[in-house]
């Protein structure tokens, strides 16, 4: 093996390790935001009798705040921009779009398919919707909000 090949292999290994660490930090941050989202959603839905769509809207706003703090100060702490206003605005815009994906899944399930139980509401918004929104968030946050600045 030539010296260039071993350097390339080491570089690939470093990149792979770095990516795994980044994904794990994203999952920790997202997991915490998810727990907050589900807890607030169910508290409003079951504890206070708030409509399922409004419960999801409120829980999403709270979860977005948790996700931003985790993303900025933990997941992508080494990728902060010189323009935090742009960072905040993009994060909020993309988070709202991701939350709307979850609300859309809930709305379709609840209003079009007639699946109106709390279990159906949770599955549509907190499982199906969250899976779609998570992929969207990871791709857009890492490429648009917290791009690699090196």
C-alpha positions as CSV (number, residue, x, y, z in Angstrom):
1,X,0.0,0.0,0.0
2,X,1.4,3.4,-0.9
3,X,1.6,6.3,1.5
4,X,-1.2,8.1,-0.4
5,X,-3.5,5.1,0.0
6,X,-3.0,4.9,3.8
7,X,-3.6,8.7,4.1
8,X,-6.8,8.4,2.0
9,X,-7.9,5.4,4.2
10,X,-7.2,7.4,7.3
11,X,-9.1,10.3,5.9
12,X,-12.1,8.1,5.1
13,X,-12.0,6.6,8.5
14,X,-11.9,10.0,10.2
15,X,-14.8,11.2,8.0
16,X,-16.9,8.1,8.8
17,X,-16.2,8.4,12.5
18,X,-17.1,12.2,12.4
19,X,-20.3,11.5,10.5
20,X,-21.3,8.8,13.0
21,X,-20.7,11.2,15.9
22,X,-22.7,13.9,14.2
23,X,-25.7,11.5,13.6
24,X,-25.6,10.3,17.2
25,X,-25.6,13.9,18.5
26,X,-28.5,14.7,16.1
27,X,-30.4,11.7,17.4
28,X,-29.8,12.7,21.1
29,X,-31.0,16.3,20.4
30,X,-33.9,15.1,18.3
31,X,-34.8,12.4,20.9
32,X,-35.0,15.0,23.6
33,X,-37.1,17.3,21.4
34,X,-39.3,14.4,20.5
35,X,-40.0,13.5,24.1
36,X,-40.9,17.1,24.8
37,X,-43.1,17.1,21.7
38,X,-45.0,13.9,22.6
39,X,-45.3,14.9,26.3
40,X,-46.8,18.3,25.6
41,X,-49.0,16.9,22.8
42,X,-50.5,14.3,25.1
43,X,-50.8,16.7,28.0
44,X,-52.8,19.1,25.9
45,X,-54.8,16.4,24.1
46,X,-55.6,14.1,27.1
47,X,-55.1,16.4,30.1
48,X,-56.7,19.5,28.8
49,X,-58.9,18.3,26.0
50,X,-57.4,20.6,23.4
51,X,-58.1,19.7,19.8
52,X,-55.5,17.3,18.3
53,X,-54.3,19.6,15.6
54,X,-53.9,22.5,18.0
55,X,-52.2,20.2,20.5
56,X,-49.7,19.3,17.8
57,X,-49.1,22.9,16.8
58,X,-48.3,23.9,20.4
59,X,-46.2,20.9,21.1
60,X,-44.2,21.5,17.9
61,X,-43.4,25.1,18.9
62,X,-42.0,23.9,22.3
63,X,-40.1,21.1,20.6
64,X,-38.6,23.5,18.0
65,X,-37.2,25.6,20.8
66,X,-35.6,22.5,22.5
67,X,-34.2,21.3,19.1
68,X,-32.7,24.7,18.3
69,X,-30.8,24.9,21.6
70,X,-29.6,21.3,21.2
71,X,-28.6,21.8,17.6
72,X,-26.7,25.0,18.1
73,X,-25.0,24.2,21.3
74,X,-24.5,20.4,21.0
75,X,-25.1,18.7,17.6
76,X,-23.4,21.3,15.4
77,X,-21.6,23.3,18.0
78,X,-18.6,23.5,15.7
79,X,-20.6,24.9,12.8
80,X,-22.0,28.1,14.1
81,X,-22.2,31.0,11.6
82,X,-21.1,34.5,11.9
83,X,-24.7,35.5,11.3
84,X,-26.8,34.0,14.1
85,X,-29.9,35.9,12.8
86,X,-29.8,34.0,9.5
87,X,-29.2,30.8,11.4
88,X,-32.2,31.4,13.7
89,X,-34.4,32.3,10.8
90,X,-33.5,29.3,8.7
91,X,-33.8,26.9,11.6
92,X,-37.2,28.3,12.4
93,X,-38.4,28.2,8.8
94,X,-37.2,24.6,8.2
95,X,-38.6,23.5,11.6
96,X,-42.0,25.0,10.8
97,X,-42.0,23.1,7.5
98,X,-41.0,19.9,9.3
99,X,-43.7,20.5,11.9
100,X,-46.2,21.1,9.1
101,X,-45.3,17.7,7.6
102,X,-46.2,16.1,11.0
103,X,-49.4,18.1,11.2
104,X,-50.3,17.1,7.7
105,X,-49.9,13.5,8.5
106,X,-52.2,14.0,11.6
107,X,-54.7,16.0,9.6
108,X,-54.9,13.3,6.8
109,X,-55.3,10.5,9.4
110,X,-57.8,12.3,11.6
111,X,-59.9,14.2,9.0
112,X,-59.6,12.2,5.8
113,X,-59.2,8.7,7.0
114,X,-61.4,9.2,10.1
115,X,-58.9,7.7,12.5
116,X,-59.7,9.8,15.5
117,X,-58.5,7.9,18.6
118,X,-55.7,9.3,20.7
119,X,-53.6,6.2,19.6
120,X,-54.2,7.0,15.9
121,X,-53.4,10.6,16.5
122,X,-50.1,9.6,18.1
123,X,-49.1,7.2,15.4
124,X,-49.9,9.5,12.6
125,X,-48.2,12.6,14.1
126,X,-45.5,11.1,16.4
127,X,-44.4,8.1,14.4
128,X,-45.2,8.5,10.7
129,X,-45.0,12.3,10.7
130,X,-41.9,12.4,12.9
131,X,-40.1,9.9,10.7
132,X,-40.7,12.0,7.6
133,X,-39.8,15.2,9.5
134,X,-36.6,13.8,11.0
135,X,-35.1,13.0,7.6
136,X,-36.1,16.4,6.3
137,X,-34.6,18.1,9.4
138,X,-31.3,16.3,9.3
139,X,-30.7,17.0,5.6
140,X,-31.7,20.6,5.7
141,X,-30.2,21.6,9.1
142,X,-26.8,20.1,8.2
143,X,-26.7,21.6,4.7
144,X,-28.5,24.9,5.1
145,X,-28.5,26.0,8.7
146,X,-25.3,24.5,10.0
147,X,-23.2,23.8,6.9
148,X,-19.6,22.7,7.2
149,X,-17.5,25.8,7.3
150,X,-14.1,24.2,7.0
